[in-house]
Amino acid sequence: MDLEQVRKYCLSLPHVTERVQWGNDLLFCIGEKMFAVAGLDAKYPTKLSFKCTPEKFAELIEREGIIPAPYVARYHWVALEDLDALNKKELQGLLKNAYQLVHDKLPLKVRKKLGTA
């Protein structure tokens, strides 16, 4: 997948918003909480980061081209050094899971506002 395909997929999920933050990072959020971050600057060593379960984190960082995400690895975020480190179907599944993990941790008040409680 390329960045535009990642963007289209993330924005297809219910109630997802995007914003640029920290200069060159494109954040994908649910209820104002980020679940994936794409590096827009080609000089960045990582292209896409996202949240995952502790088990999936341990599995993914063993694979070529996937590392613990700088600054947020302690929260079980991984970073892809290349968008081709995962095939399209697997990446979409992991992004959907990241979205769900963050959604499920949102306060009840926020989930009610989104209509997902």
HUBEL-V791737 format. One record per run of one state. SS is the DSSP state (h for helix, s for strand, l for the rest). FROM is the first residue (numbers start at 1). TO is the last residue. If there is no record, write none. Layout:
<<SS & FROM & TO> <SS & FROM & TO>>
This chain:
<<l & 1 & 2> <h & 3 & 12> <l & 13 & 15> <s & 16 & 21> <l & 22 & 24> <s & 25 & 30> <l & 31 & 32> <s & 33 & 39> <l & 40 & 47> <s & 48 & 51> <l & 52 & 53> <h & 54 & 60> <l & 61 & 65> <s & 66 & 68> <l & 69 & 72> <h & 73 & 75> <l & 76 & 76> <s & 77 & 80> <l & 81 & 82> <h & 83 & 85> <l & 86 & 87> <h & 88 & 105> <l & 106 & 107> <h & 108 & 114> <l & 115 & 117>>
